[in-house]
């Protein structure tokens, strides 16, 4: 055997690691797989109209279609991020109600790129000096009724919650909800850059994008851009680290589930291994006692605990039963009668047999070993004589 650990002792660290190498390897493989899967997976969140949200209220479907068509779509978290966009790009702003007045005006007048506000319901005068958000709505299909190619080619929208009233002359006014109130308005700013407003933001949601001409209209608005920067009001310009919880979760759910599975399996392994003190090792006693493994196991345990008296008691009890079986003696039988029968059968003095079977308990390991040898000798002599 390659290890010298006592059979009833706790295994050494190196030995335990060697024994559990396949289990540890499996856990490491599980952990590495979870890490790799987490790195190659896209992060997700649950923010409304987020390009990372696969739920019904997210806008991941629209973002993925844009990416498939060659448009680079990415998040914009700060005004500095927005300033990186150029005149051939588009800044899409969602979650208007979560933006401060300062940030709203900064984004609306972005000096480097075109701007599209997606979802302006109940924003009233916050979008001045371009539009006023009013409450007139139309849940039915809305015809374009304008010459804007993006709207004319797309066809009717599914509907609009709220509408927009222009405060200055628009470059395009499409999908009239009520007289003088529209679902979409477009304005040209000084320098040629544009700012547009779409009243109903839900048209970009995963659950609504396929209804009516929602997808076609939004793709026509965004696809001409080389890059689309996406603002979610809840995650824009986080003022403190405590607000970071609203940003996309960079740890995919699958990674978290894999870690939970790993620790659960580790707990089960610990409970299973903790049921016993160490390895189960087969070990022979210094003397052969022909009996059940229970007797041998108890004797070894008690001897290791220096319980010589208990060990001797079990050994003498077993030997007495074995002698009775070898001599075919009737039961029950007194101890003195058993000693007389054994002494008479193997021609040994009765006092000597009584000393072996009924004598005092051993006081140390040497006396215990001597007693075990004597007990075994009695069993062997009665067995050999019976066989003759």
C-alpha positions in Angstrom: 0.0 0.0 0.0 1.4 3.4 -1.0 0.1 5.3 2.0 1.1 4.8 5.6 -2.0 6.4 7.2 -3.5 4.4 10.0 -6.7 2.6 8.8 -9.0 4.4 11.2 -7.4 7.8 10.9 -8.4 10.7 8.7 -6.6 10.6 5.3 -3.8 13.0 4.8 -4.4 16.0 2.5 -2.3 14.6 -0.4 -4.0 11.2 -0.1 -7.5 12.7 0.0 -6.8 14.7 -3.1 -5.5 11.7 -4.9 -8.5 9.7 -4.0 -10.9 12.4 -5.1 -9.0 13.4 -8.2 -11.8 12.3 -10.6 -14.4 14.2 -8.6 -12.3 17.3 -8.4 -11.5 17.1 -12.1 -15.3 16.9 -12.9 -16.0 19.9 -10.7 -13.1 21.9 -12.4 -14.4 21.0 -15.8 -17.9 22.2 -14.8 -16.5 25.4 -13.5 -14.3 26.1 -16.6 -17.3 25.3 -18.9 -19.4 27.8 -17.0 -16.7 30.5 -17.3 -16.3 29.9 -21.0 -20.0 29.9 -21.6 -20.3 33.1 -19.6 -17.6 34.8 -21.7 -19.1 33.9 -25.0 -22.7 34.7 -24.0 -24.3 38.1 -24.4 -25.1 39.9 -21.1 -28.8 40.4 -20.4 -30.9 42.8 -18.3 -34.5 43.5 -17.6 -34.6 47.3 -18.4 -37.6 48.3 -20.6 -36.6 48.8 -24.2 -33.0 47.7 -23.5 -31.1 46.1 -26.4 -29.9 43.5 -23.9 -33.4 42.6 -22.7 -34.8 39.4 -24.3 -38.1 39.7 -22.4 -41.3 40.9 -23.9 -40.7 44.6 -22.9 -37.1 44.6 -24.2 -35.8 45.7 -27.6 -33.3 42.9 -28.3 -35.1 41.6 -31.4 -34.8 45.0 -33.1 -31.2 45.4 -32.2 -30.3 41.9 -33.4 -32.0 42.6 -36.8 -30.0 45.8 -37.1 -26.8 44.0 -36.4 -27.6 41.3 -38.9 -28.0 44.1 -41.5 -24.6 45.6 -40.8 -25.5 48.3 -38.3 -23.4 48.6 -35.2 -25.6 48.9 -32.2 -24.2 49.7 -28.7 -25.1 51.2 -25.4 -24.6 54.9 -24.5 -24.3 55.6 -20.8 -22.9 59.1 -20.7 -22.9 62.3 -22.7 -19.3 61.5 -23.6 -20.4 58.3 -25.2 -23.0 60.2 -27.2 -20.4 62.6 -28.4 -18.5 59.7 -30.1 -21.3 59.4 -32.6 -21.0 61.2 -36.0 -23.3 62.8 -38.5 -23.9 59.4 -40.2 -24.9 57.8 -37.0 -28.1 57.8 -34.9 -28.7 58.3 -31.2 -31.8 56.4 -30.0 -33.2 57.6 -26.6 -35.6 55.5 -24.6 -36.9 55.8 -21.1 -37.4 59.6 -21.4 -39.2 59.8 -18.1 -36.1 58.6 -16.3 -33.8 61.3 -17.7 -33.1 64.5 -15.8 -33.9 67.9 -17.5 -30.3 68.6 -18.0 -29.5 65.2 -19.6 -32.7 65.5 -21.7 -31.7 68.9 -23.2 -28.1 67.8 -23.7 -29.2 64.7 -25.7 -31.8 66.6 -27.7 -29.2 69.2 -28.8 -26.5 66.6 -29.4 -24.1 68.6 -31.7 -22.5 65.6 -33.5 -25.2 63.2 -34.5 -28.9 62.6 -35.3 -31.3 61.9 -32.5 -34.5 59.8 -32.3 -36.7 59.9 -29.1 -38.5 56.5 -28.8 -41.5 56.7 -26.5 -42.6 60.2 -25.3 -46.0 59.4 -23.7 -47.0 61.7 -20.8 -43.9 63.9 -21.2 -46.0 67.0 -21.9 -43.7 70.0 -22.3 -40.3 68.4 -21.5 -39.5 68.1 -25.2 -39.7 71.8 -26.0 -38.9 73.6 -28.2 -39.8 70.9 -30.7 -42.9 69.1 -29.6 -45.5 68.8 -26.8 -46.6 65.3 -25.9 -50.4 65.1 -25.6 -52.8 62.4 -24.6 -54.7 61.7 -27.8 -54.2 58.1 -28.8 -55.4 55.6 -31.4 -55.2 51.9 -30.8 -56.0 51.0 -34.4 -53.8 51.1 -37.4 -52.5 54.5 -38.5 -51.7 55.3 -42.1 -48.5 57.3 -42.9 -50.2 60.2 -44.7 -46.8 61.8 -45.3 -44.1 61.7 -48.0 -41.3 60.5 -45.7 -39.9 57.4 -47.5 -39.3 55.5 -44.2 -43.0 55.8 -43.3 -44.5 55.5 -46.9 -42.6 52.3 -47.6 -43.4 50.7 -44.3 -47.2 51.3 -44.3 -49.6 51.6 -41.4 -48.4 51.4 -37.8 -50.2 49.1 -35.3 -51.4 52.0 -33.2 -50.1 54.8 -31.0 -50.5 55.6 -27.3 -50.3 59.3 -27.0 -49.4 61.8 -29.8 -47.2 64.8 -30.6 -48.1 68.3 -31.3 -45.4 70.2 -33.2 -44.2 73.6 -31.7 -42.3 74.5 -34.9 -42.5 73.6 -38.5 -41.5 69.9 -38.9 -39.6 68.4 -41.8 -42.0 65.4 -41.6 -45.2 64.7 -39.8 -46.5 61.2 -40.1 -49.3 58.9 -38.7 -51.8 61.5 -37.8 -53.7 60.5 -34.6 -55.9 63.6 -34.4 -56.0 66.9 -36.3 -52.6 68.5 -35.9 -51.3 65.7 -33.7 -49.0 62.9 -34.9 -47.3 59.7 -33.8 -44.1 60.7 -35.5 -42.4 64.1 -36.1 -39.0 65.0 -37.6 -37.2 68.3 -37.4 -34.0 69.5 -39.0 -31.6 71.3 -36.6 -29.0 73.9 -37.6 -26.2 72.3 -39.4 -28.4 69.7 -41.0 -28.6 67.2 -38.2 -32.1 65.9 -37.3 -34.1 65.2 -34.2 -37.1 62.9 -34.4 -39.9 61.8 -32.0 -42.0 58.7 -32.0 -44.8 58.8 -29.5 -45.3 55.1 -29.0 -42.1 53.4 -27.7 -43.8 50.0 -27.3 -43.7 49.6 -31.1 -40.0 48.6 -30.6 -40.7 46.1 -27.9 -40.0 42.4 -28.6 -43.7 41.6 -28.1 -44.9 44.4 -30.4 -42.2 44.6 -33.1 -44.0 42.1 -35.4 -47.4 43.8 -35.3 -48.5 46.0 -38.2 -45.5 47.8 -39.9 -43.7 48.5 -36.6 -40.6 46.6 -37.6 -40.4 48.0 -41.1 -40.9 51.6 -40.0 -38.2 51.4 -37.2 -35.7 49.6 -39.5 -36.3 52.2 -42.2 -35.6 55.0 -39.6 -32.4 53.3 -38.2 -30.9 51.3 -41.0 -29.4 54.2 -42.9 -27.1 54.9 -39.9 -23.6 53.3 -39.7 -23.9 53.1 -35.9 -26.8 53.3 -33.5 -26.1 54.4 -30.0 -28.8 53.3 -27.6 -29.8 55.2 -24.4 -31.9 53.7 -21.7 -33.0 56.4 -19.2 -32.4 54.2 -16.1 -28.8 53.5 -17.0 -27.8 56.9 -18.4 -25.2 58.9 -16.5 -25.2 56.9 -13.3 -24.4 59.3 -10.5 -22.9 56.7 -8.1 -21.7 53.1 -8.0 -24.9 52.2 -6.2 -26.8 52.8 -9.4 -24.7 50.3 -11.3 -27.4 47.7 -10.6 -29.4 49.1 -13.4 -26.7 48.4 -16.0 -26.6 45.2 -18.0 -25.7 42.2 -15.9 -22.3 41.0 -17.1 -22.8 37.6 -15.5 -25.2 35.5 -17.6 -27.8 33.5 -15.7 -26.3 30.3 -17.0 -23.1 31.1 -15.2 -24.9 31.7 -11.9 -26.8 28.4 -12.3 -23.6 26.6 -13.0 -22.0 28.0 -9.8 -25.0 27.0 -7.7 -24.8 23.5 -9.2 -21.1 23.4 -8.4 -21.5 24.4 -4.7 -24.5 22.1 -4.3 -22.5 19.1 -5.6 -19.6 20.1 -3.3 -22.0 20.1 -0.3 -23.4 16.7 -1.2 -19.8 15.3 -1.6 -18.9 16.8 1.8 -21.9 15.2 3.5 -21.1 11.8 1.9 -17.4 11.8 2.8 -18.1 13.1 6.3 -20.0 9.9 7.2 -16.8 8.1 8.2 -13.5 9.2 9.6 -11.3 7.8 6.9 -10.6 5.1 4.3 -11.9 1.6 4.8 -8.9 -0.7 4.9 -8.9 -4.4 5.3 -6.6 -5.4 8.2 -5.9 -8.7 9.8 -5.6 -9.1 13.6 -2.3 -10.3 15.0 -4.1 -13.6 15.9 -6.7 -15.5 13.9 -10.1 -15.4 15.6 -12.5 -17.5 13.6 -15.6 -15.4 14.1 -17.7 -12.7 12.5 -16.1 -9.6 11.1 -18.2 -7.7 13.7 -16.2 -9.2 16.5 -12.9 -8.5 14.8 -14.0 -5.0 14.0 -15.1 -4.2 17.6 -11.9 -5.8 19.0 -9.7 -3.6 16.8 -11.7 -0.5 17.7 -11.6 -1.2 21.4 -8.0 -2.1 21.4 -7.1 1.1 19.7 -9.0 3.0 22.4 -7.1 1.0 25.1 -10.4 -0.6 26.3 -8.7 -3.9 27.1 -11.4 -5.1 29.5 -14.1 -4.7 26.9 -12.0 -6.3 24.2 -11.3 -9.3 26.4 -15.0 -9.6 27.3 -16.0 -9.8 23.6 -13.2 -12.2 22.8 -14.1 -14.6 25.7 -17.8 -14.4 24.9 -17.2 -15.4 21.3 -14.7 -18.2 22.3 -17.2 -19.6 24.8 -19.8 -19.9 22.1 -17.3 -21.4 19.7 -16.2 -24.0 22.3 -19.8 -25.0 23.0 -20.3 -25.5 19.3 -17.2 -27.6 18.8 -18.0 -29.8 21.8 -21.8 -30.0 21.0 -22.6 -28.9 24.6 -26.2 -28.3 25.6 -27.4 -24.7 26.2 -27.7 -22.9 28.5 -24.5 -24.0 30.3 -22.8 -22.4 33.3 -19.3 -21.0 32.9 -17.8 -23.4 35.4 -19.4 -26.4 33.6 -18.0 -25.1 30.3 -14.5 -24.9 31.8 -14.7 -28.4 33.3 -15.9 -29.9 29.9 -13.1 -28.1 28.0 -10.4 -29.1 30.5 -11.5 -32.7 30.4 -11.8 -32.8 26.6 -8.2 -31.4 25.9 -6.5 -32.7 29.0 -5.7 -29.3 30.4 -6.0 -28.4 34.1 -9.3 -26.9 35.1 -7.8 -23.9 36.9 -5.8 -23.1 33.7 -9.0 -23.1 31.6 -10.8 -21.0 34.1 -8.0 -18.5 34.1 -8.3 -18.2 30.3 -12.1 -18.0 30.1 -12.9 -16.4 33.5 -9.7 -14.7 34.7 -9.1 -11.0 35.3 -9.1 -8.6 32.5 -5.8 -7.7 30.9 -4.2 -4.4 32.0 -2.1 -3.7 28.9 -1.6 -4.6 25.3 0.9 -7.4 26.1 -1.5 -9.2 28.4 -4.4 -8.7 25.9 -2.3 -10.3 23.1 -1.5 -13.2 25.3 -5.1 -13.8 26.2 -6.2 -13.7 22.6 -3.5 -16.4 21.8 -4.7 -18.6 24.6 -8.4 -18.2 23.5 -7.5 -19.1 19.9 -5.5 -22.1 21.2 -8.5 -23.5 23.0 -10.7 -23.2 19.9 -8.0 -24.8 17.7 -7.4 -27.8 20.1 -11.1 -28.6 20.4 -11.6 -28.3 16.7 -8.6 -30.6 15.8 -9.6 -33.2 18.3 -13.2 -33.2 17.0 -11.9 -33.7 13.5 -9.8 -36.7 14.5 
